[in-house]
Amino acid sequence: MSVNPKVIETPFIAGVAMNGIEVKAKARITVRANIARLVGGAGEETIIARVGEGIVSTIGSSEHHTQVLENPDNISKTVLSKGLDSGTAFEILSIDIADVDISKNIGADLQTEQALADKNIAQAKAEERRAMAVAQEQEMKAKVQEMRSKVVEAEAEVPLAMAEALREGNLGVRDYYNLKKY
């Protein structure tokens, strides 16, 4: 530790703008040791974490990812204005955004996943309807067979009924032969 300024470099820190695009930023933080806080003050990790939090919140509050790309110094200004060095062994002199990259479209990925989930649900419902239709078709085939068996039963009773009608005289021989033609 010395009173000479020191540069702390952050890793890439990812944040998602309101339009769903993930933006990654890398910052260089110039700090100077705060002699009064040197003992017992938070160290470099705390500075990196606080600056990272500021970067994420600044990117996240941007309506569009292009705002971040057009004005990376807005990140620096916003983060510096938060007084992130309080309680640390350092005084932040400047925060410079070294690199800003567009990572991936999180919003589009989420929409794609939702569309796939909706498609799977629709396919499952369609399969359920198809299975119900097949089951109903099988039920109808069974009913057709049942009705055919009833017709056969009824046709088997016709000769008995005709014999009964002939015996009782309700049907004449001529009527019987006329019915046989059909």
Backbone hydrogen bonds, N-H to C=O, Kabsch-Sander energy under -0.5 kcal/mol:
donor,donor_aa,acceptor,acceptor_aa,energy
6,K,31,V,-3.2
8,I,6,K,-0.6
8,I,29,I,-3.3
9,E,7,V,-0.5
10,T,27,A,-2.7
13,I,25,A,-3.1
14,A,12,F,-0.5
15,G,23,V,-2.7
17,A,15,G,-0.5
17,A,21,I,-2.4
18,M,62,S,-2.8
20,G,17,A,-2.2
22,E,104,K,-3.5
23,V,15,G,-3.5
24,K,101,D,-3.3
25,A,13,I,-2.6
26,K,99,D,-2.6
28,R,96,D,-3.2
29,I,8,I,-3.4
29,I,27,A,-0.5
30,T,28,R,-0.6
30,T,94,S,-2.8
31,V,6,K,-3.3
31,V,29,I,-0.6
32,R,91,E,-2.1
33,A,2,S,-1.0
34,N,89,A,-3.0
35,I,33,A,-0.9
37,R,34,N,-1.4
38,L,34,N,-0.7
38,L,35,I,-0.9
40,G,38,L,-0.6
41,G,37,R,-0.9
42,A,87,G,-1.8
47,I,43,G,-1.7
48,I,44,E,-2.8
49,A,45,E,-2.6
50,R,46,T,-2.8
51,V,47,I,-2.7
52,G,48,I,-2.6
53,E,49,A,-2.4
54,G,50,R,-2.2
55,I,51,V,-2.6
56,V,52,G,-2.6
57,S,53,E,-2.5
58,T,54,G,-2.2
59,I,55,I,-2.7
60,G,56,V,-2.7
61,S,57,S,-1.5
62,S,59,I,-1.3
67,Q,64,H,-1.3
68,V,64,H,-0.7
69,L,65,H,-1.9
70,E,66,T,-2.9
71,N,67,Q,-1.9
74,N,71,N,-1.6
75,I,71,N,-0.5
75,I,72,P,-0.9
76,S,72,P,-1.2
77,K,73,D,-2.7
78,T,74,N,-2.6
79,V,75,I,-2.8
80,L,76,S,-2.8
81,S,77,K,-2.1
82,K,78,T,-0.5
82,K,79,V,-1.0
83,G,80,L,-1.3
86,S,83,G,-1.2
88,T,85,D,-1.7
89,A,42,A,-2.9
91,E,32,R,-2.8
92,I,90,F,-0.5
93,L,30,T,-3.2
93,L,91,E,-0.6
94,S,30,T,-1.5
96,D,28,R,-2.9
98,A,26,K,-2.3
98,A,96,D,-0.8
99,D,26,K,-1.6
101,D,24,K,-3.1
103,S,22,E,-3.2
103,S,101,D,-0.5
106,I,20,G,-1.3
106,I,104,K,-1.3
107,G,20,G,-1.9
109,D,105,N,-2.3
110,L,106,I,-2.8
111,Q,107,G,-2.3
112,T,108,A,-2.7
113,E,109,D,-2.6
114,Q,110,L,-2.5
115,A,111,Q,-2.7
116,L,112,T,-2.5
117,A,113,E,-2.4
118,D,114,Q,-2.8
119,K,115,A,-2.5
120,N,116,L,-2.6
121,I,117,A,-2.2
122,A,118,D,-2.6
123,Q,119,K,-2.7
124,A,120,N,-2.3
125,K,121,I,-2.5
126,A,122,A,-2.5
127,E,123,Q,-2.6
128,E,124,A,-2.2
129,R,125,K,-2.6
130,R,126,A,-2.5
131,A,127,E,-2.6
132,M,128,E,-2.3
133,A,129,R,-2.4
134,V,130,R,-2.6
135,A,131,A,-2.5
136,Q,132,M,-2.6
137,E,133,A,-2.5
138,Q,134,V,-2.3
139,E,135,A,-2.2
140,M,136,Q,-2.5
141,K,137,E,-2.4
142,A,138,Q,-2.2
143,K,139,E,-2.2
144,V,140,M,-2.5
145,Q,141,K,-2.2
146,E,142,A,-2.3
147,M,143,K,-2.8
148,R,144,V,-2.5
149,S,145,Q,-2.3
150,K,146,E,-1.8
151,V,147,M,-2.3
152,V,148,R,-2.5
153,E,149,S,-2.3
154,A,150,K,-2.7
155,E,151,V,-3.0
156,A,152,V,-1.9
157,E,153,E,-1.1
158,V,154,A,-0.9
160,L,156,A,-0.6
161,A,157,E,-2.5
162,M,158,V,-2.7
163,A,159,P,-2.5
164,E,160,L,-2.2
165,A,161,A,-2.4
166,L,162,M,-2.7
167,R,163,A,-2.4
168,E,164,E,-2.3
169,G,165,A,-0.8
170,N,165,A,-1.9
171,L,165,A,-1.2
176,Y,172,G,-2.1
177,Y,173,V,-2.3
178,N,174,R,-2.3
179,L,175,D,-2.1
180,K,176,Y,-1.7
181,K,177,Y,-1.0
182,Y,178,N,-0.6
182,Y,179,L,-0.8
